[in-house]
Amino acid sequence: LFGRSVLVTRPKDQAEEFTAHLTAIGARVIGLPLIEIRPALNPGALELAAASAGQYDWVVFTSVNAVDAFMQALAALSQDARALGGVRICAVGPATTARLASFHLLADLVPEEYHAEGAFAALEAQGPLAGRTVLLPKGDLGRDVLSDRLREAGASVTEVTAYRTVARDALRDDEPDVYRMLLDGTLDCVTFTSGSAVRTFVKLFGVEASADLLRRTAVASIGPVTTDVASALGIAVAIQPTQYTAPALAGAIAAHFARASRS
């Protein structure tokens, strides 16, 4: 990616690893965080769920943010990883698995596909779900696919909002002029790692303008859920990794431009 400019739209405190991967393979990274992760409006509900976590058959973590918020809730109760002793843990994706490990928690199950559908398939493969109790800490904008399918299979699911995703409502003068860069063709790639980031981009730049501007660059999406949001808004995605992780996305971007340079 030497000489290529890549826009990273992840929240600032979560962009470091992705930025490091891109920089290591030569990219010039421009950061424009489009969303921010904040605590749930009702932290008491999460603390109550965390306090009773040991009563569940499964706790399913679908993101790093869910792990962080859940462990903070345990800490607020003067508890730690021991509160999950005897509970089986499902972690969606290697980043979520690694974050659990940082709290000395080992995931009992990591789905092969890192999305809600993959998590359900993996849980279903563990045995009958009827009568099982599942705790699902999630973001306020999280999809209902996993909880719906678990309930259809007979499981008792407790969902609790662990964190909020807050969209940017304006751009600052001291930030990169992304509109001008796209207009001038000086951005080679725009990356999205969540549907929320796509929707925020469109809110800031306008629906028609966003679709038009992003035709001038390669749009990279971390996975099918984000790609579906982009497609629904008229944004064509050129790059999507086979594994839905930030390192895999960086690799897919490099492979895309390597192919382009050979053609």
C-alpha positions in Angstrom: 0.0 0.0 0.0 3.0 2.3 -0.3 1.7 5.7 -1.5 -1.9 4.8 -1.0 -4.2 6.9 1.3 -6.7 5.0 3.4 -9.5 6.6 5.4 -10.2 4.8 8.8 -13.6 5.6 10.3 -13.4 3.5 13.4 -13.8 5.0 16.9 -10.5 6.6 17.9 -9.9 4.3 20.8 -10.4 1.2 18.6 -8.6 2.3 15.5 -5.0 1.7 16.7 -4.6 -1.9 15.7 -6.2 -1.4 12.3 -4.1 1.7 11.7 -1.0 -0.2 12.7 -1.7 -3.0 10.2 -2.3 -0.5 7.4 0.8 1.6 8.3 3.0 -1.5 8.4 2.2 -2.3 4.8 2.9 1.2 3.6 -0.5 3.0 3.7 -0.9 6.7 4.6 -3.8 6.5 7.1 -6.2 9.4 7.6 -8.4 9.1 10.7 -12.0 10.3 10.8 -13.9 8.6 13.7 -17.6 8.6 12.7 -19.0 6.9 15.8 -18.2 6.8 19.5 -18.8 4.0 22.0 -20.4 5.3 25.3 -21.8 3.6 28.4 -25.4 2.4 28.5 -27.9 4.9 29.7 -29.0 2.5 32.3 -25.8 0.9 33.8 -27.8 -0.6 36.6 -29.5 -3.1 34.2 -26.1 -4.3 33.1 -24.8 -4.5 36.6 -27.9 -6.5 37.6 -27.3 -8.9 34.7 -23.6 -9.2 35.6 -24.4 -10.0 39.2 -26.6 -12.9 38.1 -24.4 -14.1 35.3 -23.5 -17.3 37.1 -27.1 -18.5 36.8 -27.0 -18.8 33.0 -26.0 -21.7 30.8 -24.3 -19.4 28.2 -23.1 -15.9 28.1 -22.6 -14.7 24.5 -20.2 -11.8 23.7 -20.5 -10.5 20.2 -18.0 -7.7 20.4 -15.0 -6.3 22.3 -17.2 -3.4 23.5 -19.6 -5.9 25.1 -16.7 -7.6 26.9 -15.4 -4.3 28.2 -18.7 -3.0 29.4 -19.6 -6.3 31.1 -16.3 -6.5 32.9 -16.6 -2.9 34.0 -20.0 -3.8 35.4 -18.5 -6.7 37.3 -15.8 -4.4 38.7 -18.4 -1.9 39.9 -19.9 -4.8 41.9 -16.4 -5.6 43.3 -16.4 -8.9 41.3 -14.2 -10.3 38.6 -13.9 -13.2 36.2 -14.7 -15.7 38.9 -18.4 -14.6 38.7 -18.5 -16.5 35.4 -17.2 -19.8 36.9 -19.3 -22.7 35.6 -20.9 -20.6 32.8 -20.1 -21.4 29.2 -18.9 -18.5 27.2 -19.3 -17.9 23.4 -17.1 -15.2 21.8 -17.8 -14.0 18.3 -14.5 -13.4 16.6 -10.8 -13.5 17.5 -10.7 -9.9 18.8 -13.6 -10.6 21.3 -11.8 -13.9 22.3 -8.6 -12.0 22.9 -10.3 -9.3 25.0 -11.9 -12.0 27.2 -8.4 -13.6 27.6 -7.1 -10.3 28.8 -9.5 -10.7 31.7 -8.4 -14.3 32.2 -11.5 -15.7 30.6 -11.3 -18.5 28.0 -14.1 -18.8 25.5 -15.7 -22.2 25.3 -17.0 -21.6 21.8 -15.8 -19.4 19.0 -18.0 -19.6 15.9 -16.2 -20.2 12.5 -18.2 -17.2 11.0 -18.0 -14.0 13.0 -21.6 -12.8 12.9 -25.0 -13.5 14.6 -25.9 -16.3 12.1 -22.6 -18.0 12.7 -23.0 -17.7 16.5 -26.4 -19.3 16.4 -25.2 -22.2 14.2 -22.3 -22.8 16.6 -24.5 -22.7 19.7 -27.1 -25.0 18.0 -24.3 -27.5 17.2 -23.5 -27.8 20.9 -26.8 -29.6 21.6 -30.5 -28.8 22.1 -31.1 -25.2 23.0 -34.6 -25.7 24.4 -34.7 -24.8 28.0 -31.2 -23.3 28.0 -30.7 -19.9 29.5 -28.6 -17.3 27.6 -27.3 -13.9 28.6 -26.6 -11.6 25.7 -24.9 -8.3 26.5 -25.1 -6.1 23.4 -25.0 -2.7 21.9 -28.1 -0.5 21.7 -28.0 -0.9 17.9 -27.2 -4.6 17.8 -29.3 -6.8 15.5 -32.0 -9.1 16.9 -31.0 -12.0 14.7 -29.2 -14.0 17.4 -31.7 -13.5 20.2 -34.7 -14.2 17.8 -33.2 -17.5 16.6 -32.3 -18.6 20.1 -35.8 -18.0 21.3 -37.2 -19.8 18.2 -35.1 -22.8 19.2 -36.6 -22.7 22.7 -33.9 -20.9 24.7 -34.6 -18.3 27.4 -32.7 -15.2 26.3 -31.9 -12.2 28.5 -30.7 -9.2 26.5 -29.1 -6.3 28.2 -27.8 -3.1 26.7 -24.1 -3.0 27.5 -23.1 0.1 25.6 -24.3 2.8 23.2 -23.1 3.7 19.7 -23.3 7.4 19.2 -23.0 8.9 15.7 -21.2 12.1 14.9 -23.5 15.0 14.1 -20.9 17.3 12.6 -17.3 17.6 11.3 -14.8 19.9 12.9 -12.6 22.4 11.0 -9.4 20.8 12.4 -10.3 17.4 10.9 -9.2 16.2 7.4 -11.3 17.6 4.6 -12.5 14.2 3.4 -15.1 15.8 1.1 -12.4 17.6 -0.8 -10.0 14.6 -0.8 -12.7 12.4 -2.3 -13.6 15.1 -4.8 -10.0 15.5 -5.8 -9.4 11.8 -6.0 -6.6 11.8 -3.4 -8.2 9.1 -1.2 -7.5 5.6 -2.5 -9.7 3.7 0.0 -12.5 4.4 2.5 -13.0 1.8 5.2 -16.1 1.0 7.2 -16.1 -1.5 10.1 -19.7 -1.1 11.1 -23.1 -0.3 9.6 -23.3 2.6 12.0 -20.2 4.2 10.5 -21.7 3.9 7.0 -25.0 5.5 8.1 -23.1 8.3 9.9 -21.0 9.0 6.7 -24.2 9.3 4.7 -25.8 11.5 7.3 -22.8 13.9 7.3 -22.3 14.1 3.5 -25.8 13.4 2.2 -27.2 10.3 0.5 -26.7 11.2 -3.1 -23.4 13.0 -2.5 -22.0 10.0 -0.5 -22.8 7.5 -3.2 -21.3 9.8 -5.8 -18.2 10.6 -3.8 -17.5 7.0 -2.9 -17.6 6.0 -6.6 -14.3 7.8 -6.9 -12.5 5.5 -4.4 -12.4 1.9 -3.3 -14.8 1.2 -0.5 -13.7 -1.5 2.0 -16.2 -3.2 4.3 -15.3 -5.5 7.2 -18.1 -7.9 6.6 -21.5 -8.7 5.0 -23.6 -6.9 7.6 -21.7 -3.6 7.0 -21.8 -4.3 3.2 -25.5 -4.8 3.3 -26.0 -1.4 4.9 -23.7 0.3 2.3 -25.5 -1.4 -0.6 -28.9 -0.3 0.8 -27.6 3.3 0.7 -26.3 3.0 -2.9 -22.7 2.6 -1.9 -20.8 -0.1 -3.9 -18.3 -2.1 -1.8 -15.2 -3.2 -3.7 -13.3 -5.0 -0.8 -14.5 -7.4 1.8 -12.3 -10.0 3.6 -13.2 -13.6 4.0 -12.7 -13.3 7.8 -14.4 -10.3 9.4 -11.6 -8.8 11.4 -9.6 -5.6 11.1 -6.3 -7.4 10.3 -8.1 -9.4 7.6 -9.6 -6.2 6.2 -6.1 -4.6 6.0 -4.9 -7.7 4.1 -7.8 -7.6 1.7 -7.1 -3.9 0.9 -3.5 -4.7 0.2 -4.5 -7.6 -2.1 -7.0 -5.4 -3.9 -4.4 -2.8 -4.8 -1.8 -5.4 -5.6 -4.2 -6.9 -8.2 -5.0 -3.4 -9.5 -1.3 -2.6 -10.0 -0.8 -5.8 -12.0 -3.7 -5.2 -14.3 
